[in-house]
Amino acid sequence: MNDEQTSSKGSDSLDERFADDPVMRERLHQIGDMRDRLLAEGVGLDEVEERTVEQIRVLGRELLQSIAQRKANQSAKRVKEENPSAIKHRKKK
């Protein structure tokens, strides 16, 4: 990551950074809430870390899926705009 990206986003809150992605913003809050709840319940730090890291891995997979879907939608839109007569191929029911 270059310095320009880091400095331009570094001062924004997570809510500001994910304002256009409410699902991602909610997942981040859920992970933070889970961590806070576990700590309040007196769960050991190792277990809190393990559970938090697992949820961050799940979040990473969700993020990659979201990016892939967004790119696929953009590609489909671009193809449709470039060639409006293109026919959609789909399974017959």
C-alpha positions in Angstrom: 0.0 0.0 0.0 1.4 3.4 -0.9 1.7 6.3 1.5 -1.0 8.3 -0.3 -3.7 5.7 0.3 -2.7 5.3 4.0 -2.7 9.0 4.8 -5.9 9.8 3.0 -7.9 7.1 4.8 -6.0 7.0 8.1 -8.0 9.7 9.7 -11.5 8.5 8.7 -13.5 6.4 11.1 -14.5 2.9 10.1 -18.1 4.1 9.8 -16.9 6.8 7.3 -14.8 4.4 5.4 -17.5 1.8 5.1 -20.4 4.2 4.7 -21.1 2.8 1.2 -20.9 -0.8 2.4 -23.3 -1.3 5.3 -22.9 -5.1 5.4 -19.1 -4.8 5.9 -19.6 -2.0 8.5 -22.0 -4.1 10.5 -19.7 -7.1 10.4 -16.9 -5.0 11.8 -19.1 -3.8 14.6 -20.2 -7.4 15.3 -16.6 -8.5 15.6 -15.9 -5.6 18.0 -19.0 -6.4 20.0 -18.0 -10.1 20.2 -14.6 -9.2 21.5 -16.0 -6.8 24.1 -18.5 -9.3 25.3 -15.9 -12.1 25.6 -13.6 -9.8 27.6 -16.5 -8.7 29.8 -17.3 -12.4 30.5 -13.7 -12.9 31.6 -12.8 -15.2 28.7 -9.0 -15.7 28.5 -7.1 -13.4 26.2 -5.8 -16.4 24.1 -9.4 -17.5 23.4 -10.6 -14.0 22.7 -7.7 -13.6 20.2 -8.5 -17.0 18.6 -12.2 -16.2 18.2 -11.5 -12.7 16.9 -8.9 -13.9 14.4 -11.4 -16.5 13.1 -14.1 -13.9 12.6 -11.6 -11.7 10.8 -10.8 -14.6 8.5 -14.5 -15.0 7.8 -14.7 -11.3 7.1 -11.8 -11.5 4.7 -13.5 -14.3 2.7 -16.7 -12.2 2.7 -14.8 -9.2 1.5 -13.1 -11.1 -1.3 -16.5 -12.5 -2.4 -18.0 -9.0 -2.4 -15.2 -7.7 -4.5 -15.5 -10.5 -7.0 -19.2 -10.0 -7.3 -18.8 -6.3 -7.8 -16.2 -6.8 -10.5 -18.4 -9.4 -12.2 -21.3 -7.0 -12.1 -19.2 -4.2 -13.5 -17.9 -6.4 -16.3 -21.4 -7.5 -17.2 -22.6 -3.9 -17.3 -19.6 -2.9 -19.4 -20.3 -5.7 -21.9 -23.9 -4.8 -22.1 -23.1 -1.1 -22.7 -20.5 -2.0 -25.4 -22.7 -4.5 -27.1 -26.4 -4.0 -26.3 -27.4 -6.8 -28.7 -25.5 -9.4 -26.7 -27.7 -12.2 -25.6 -27.7 -13.5 -22.1 -27.0 -17.2 -21.9 -28.8 -18.9 -19.1 -30.2 -22.3 -18.3 -33.7 -23.1 -19.5 -36.1 -24.0 -16.7 
